[in-house]
């Protein structure tokens, strides 16, 4: 069975006592008016699986940054809009 290859530039995260839900979206092409993200896929997993996945993803990105010789740059406004800190959250 061929697996689908998808692209996403947005994510929504939901957490309940037993499940993490990741809602992947993509922004529509630029048009006048309100832009509503288009759903691409919803992935549900256990809290434990999500935690292991987050650890592995962070580790892989950190290794890539080391190979690159610099951090992957994010605009300051991204941190502000998401309520994140470039030092505390990374």
N, C-alpha and C positions, 0 to 999 in steps of 0.2 A: 504494500500500500504506500503510495506516495504521500509524504507529509506536506502540508501547506507551508509556504514560506510567506510570512507576513511582515509588514513594516508598521511601526507605531512611533508617534512623536509625542504621545501623551499617555498618562496613566492615572487611574483612580484606585485608591486602596481602601478596602473595607476589612475590618477585623471584628470577629465575634469570638465568643469563648472557645470555639473549636475549629474555626476556619478563617483563613485569609482569602479574600477575593481581590484579584488584580484585574481591573478593567482597562484594557489597552484601547487607545483611540488614535485617530489621525485627524489633523486639522484639514478642513476642506480648502480647496484652492481659493485664493484671495478674491472676495466678492464684496460689493457694498452691503452694509447691514451687519446684523449679528451673525457671528460665525459659531455654529454649534459643532463640537467635535463629532466625528463619525466613529461609532463603535467598530472595532476590528476583531477583538477576541476577549473572552472572559475566562480567566484561569482561576480555579479554586484549589486550595491545598490546605494541609494541616498547618497549625502554628509552627510545629517543629520543622516541617519541610521548608516553610517560608524562612525561618531563622537560618537554617543551614544554607539555603539558596542565597540569602543576603550576605552571609559570611563569605561564601565562595565567590560571589560576584565582586564584593569589595576587594578581596584578595587578588583576583584576576586583574581588576582595574588598577590597583596599586602596583602590581608587577609590570603592567603595560606602561604606566607612568615612569617607572624606573628605567625601563628599556628605552623609552622616548627621551629621557633626560629632563623631563619637565612635567608639571601637572597638566591634566586636561583642563583647559580654560573654560570657565563658565562666566557669563556676564554677571556683574554685581546685582543687576535688577532681578535675575533669576533667583538668587539667594533671598532677596527681599520679598519677592512675590510669594515664595514658598515658605517663608519664615525659617530659613535655614542659615547656619553659620558655616563659612568655608573652613574654619578651624575646628570648631566643636563637633560638627556633623560629618567631617571627613577625616 
